[in-house]
Structure formats: structure tokens, C-alpha cells
Amino acid sequence: MQTSHETSLNLKLEQVATILRVASWVSFVLQIGLASLASVLLLLAISGRSFNQAIAPSVRVPNVGIAPTQTTTPGLGIAIFWAVCGILVLLFGSYLAFRLIRFSKRLGNSNPAIHPKRAKVMQVLRLGVITGLVGMLLMILGMGATVGVLLSKSIAQPQGVAIYDPNRIIRSLDVFVAAANTTGLTAHFVGVVVSLGVFNWLHRP
């Protein structure tokens, strides 16, 4: 027959397992979903750039004749690079959330021998916070590069006249890169909030 101490311990483990499972599933689903959305936006931007390079149209400028177009936006390459790095880090963060889901299942088992050690759970949570912060930094760098390109284009656009220089036109593909970085930044933020929240909850007295 279980003592009151054993019953209290079992209830505590069950509560920890439930909190860990719910929080990890929320983090995992949101990170995977947002990572997929960011990847699609980035693929659209990259494929659009490649398509533009393939067709390479020319523009007829009045009083000038045929002028070659600029098929890619200068400066966006580095923004795409940071976004790709951020998505890769986001996938690693999703893997950490999946590990926490596995830990929660082991905690819910009646056999204490397979329960994960507290130090191991805390280590994965701490790594999740660090991963999210690194990912946020990468996405912020990508977002900064994209905003810099869009700002330079908007400043270079003449007001009230037709624009014949393709370098000055803000295209939807440029905005896709900004949207991808923003989506990735949101996903990393979710991962940090969940990991930090569970970490602090386990440390409460």
C-alpha cells in the first residue's frame, strides 16, 4: 500500500509529465508549422529569383532604347542566407521539443527506472532557450538586411514619375524574404517562451 509521501510524489510526477507534454506539443506543433511557412516563403523568393534570371527580360526605356533589366535584388542574398540558417536552427529546436515529449511519456510510466533524470530534462530545456535565442539573432540579422534593402529601394524611388530602373522597384519577392524572416523569428520566440516557462516552473519552490 502506498504511503502519503509516495502518493504525493506520484501526483507531482504526473503533474510534471502533463505540463511537460502539453507545453512540448504546443512548442513542437507551432515551430514545425511556422518553419514550414517560412520555408515555403523562402522557396518562393528563391525560385522567383531563379526564374527571373532564366527569362532575363529587357525593358524599353523612352529616348534610351533597350535596357537590360536587373533580375535579382542586390543585398537580398545575405538576407536569404540568414533566413536559411535560422530555419535550420528552428528545426533543431523542434527536435528538442520532440525530445521533451518523449521525456514526458517516460515520466508518465509507472516504472521509475525509465524516468528521465531531472538534470537531463533541465539540460534540454536550457538548450532549447539557447537555441531559440541563437535562432532569433539569425532571423533578426536577416530581417535587418531585408529591411535595409527595402528602405534603400523606397528612398531611391522618384516621386510622381515612372520608374524605368528595375533596381528601384520593390518586388513581392523581396517582401517574401522579409515575411520568411519574420515568421522564423516568431517561431523561435515561441520556443524560447515555452522552454523558459517550463524551466522556471520546474524551479519553483
N, C-alpha and C positions, 0 to 999 in steps of 0.2 A: 504493500500500500504506500502511495506517495505521501511524503511529508509536505507540510505547508511551504517549506523552502523549495523543494523540488517542483511543486506546483507553480509557485511564483516564478521560478526560473524558466519553466516551460512556457508560461504565459508571456514572459519577457522575450524569449527566443521567437515565439510565434508572432509577436508584435513587430520585432525587428525584421523578421522574414517578410511580413506583409508590407511594411513600409519600404523595404529594400526592393521588393518585387514590383510594387506599383510605380515607385519613382524610377526604377531602371527601365521598365517598359515604356513609360512616358518619354524618358530621355532617348531611348533607342528608336522608338517609332518616329518622334519628331526629328531627330538627327538624320535618320535614313530618308525620311520624306523630304526634308529641306535640302539634303545633299543631292538627292535625285533631281529636285527642281533646279538647284544651282548648276548641276552638271548639264541638264538639258539647255538651259540658257547659255551656258558657256559653249556647248557644242553648236548651237545655232549661230553664235557670234563667230566661232572659228570656221564653221562650214561656209558662212556667208562671206567671210574674208577670202577663203579659198575660191569660192565661186566667182567673186569679183575679180580675182587675179586671173581666173581662167578666161573670162569673157573680155576683160580689159577694154571696155568701150572708149570711144573718143568723143569729145564734146566740140561742137562747132561754136566758136565764140565770134560774135559780130565784130567786123573790122579786124579780126585776127586770123580766122580760118580754123583749121582743125587743130585742137589742142589735146594732148594725151591726158587722160584722167589719172588721178592718184587712187589706186584700187584698195589701198589699205590705209588705216589711220595711224600716223606716226605716234609712238608713245603708248599705244594700247597693248603692244606685245608684252611689256613688263607687267601691266595690269592683269593680263591673262595668265602670265606665269605665276604671280602671287595667288590668283584665284585657284589655279590647279593645285598648288602646294597646300592651300587652305582646305580644299576638298579632300586631299589625301590625308591630312591630319584629322579631318572630320570623320573619315572612315575608320581611323584608328580609335577615335573617341567612341564611335558606335560599337566597335569591338569591345571596348572597356565596359560599356553599358551592358552588352550581352554577357560578359563575364559576371557582372553583378547579378544579372538574372539567374545565372547558374548557381551563384552563391546563395541566393535567396531560396532556391529549390533545395539545396543541401541543408540549409538551416531548418527548413520545414520537415526534414526527415526525422523520424523518431530515434534513429541510431546516432548517438553523439559522436561516434568515431569518424563519421564522414562530414561533420560540421566544419566549415572553414574557420581558420583562426581569425580572431578579431584583428590582429595586426595585418593579416593579408587583405582583409576587407578594407581596412583603413588605407592601406598602401594603394589599392586600386582606386579608391575614391580620391586620394591625394593626386595620383597620376592623372585622373580624369580632370581635375581642376587645372593642373599644369598644361595638359593637352589642350583644353579649351582656351586658356589664356594665350598659348602659342598660336593656335588657330585664329583667334580674334586679332592678334597682331598681324598675321599674314593677310587676313582679309582687309584690315584697316589700311595696310600698305597698298593693296590692290585697289581699294576704294579711293585712296588718296591719289593714286596715279590716274585713275579713270576720271575723277573729278577735275584734276589738273588739265587733262586733255580736253574735256568738255568745256571747261572755263576758257581755255585759250581759244577754242573754236568760236565760242559765243562772243568773245571780245573782238576777234578778228572779223566777224561778220559785219559788213557795212549795213547801215540802217537805211531802209527805204529804197534800195536798189537791188537789182537781180544779182544773184551770186553765180559766177561762172567758174570760180576756183573750187574744185571738189574738196580740197583740203580744209575749206572753211565751213563745209556743210556738216551739221550734226546728224548722223545717221542713226537709225534704230539699232543697228548692230553695236554701235558704241554704247547705247543705253543698256543693251543686253549684258554687257560686261559689268556695268555698274550694278545691275539687278542681281547678277550672279554673286558678286562680292557681298552685297547687302544680305542676300539670302543665307550665304555661308556664315556671315557674321552673326546673324540671328540664331542659326543652328548651334554655333559654338557657345553663344550666350546661354542658350537653354542647357547645354551640357554642363557649363560651369555652375549655373544656379542649382541644378539638381544635385550634382556631386557635392557642392559646398553645403547645400541644405541637409543632405543625409549625413555628411561628415559632422556638422555641428550638432545634429540631433543625436547622433551616437555618443557625442562627447558631453551631453548634458548630464547633470548630476541625477 
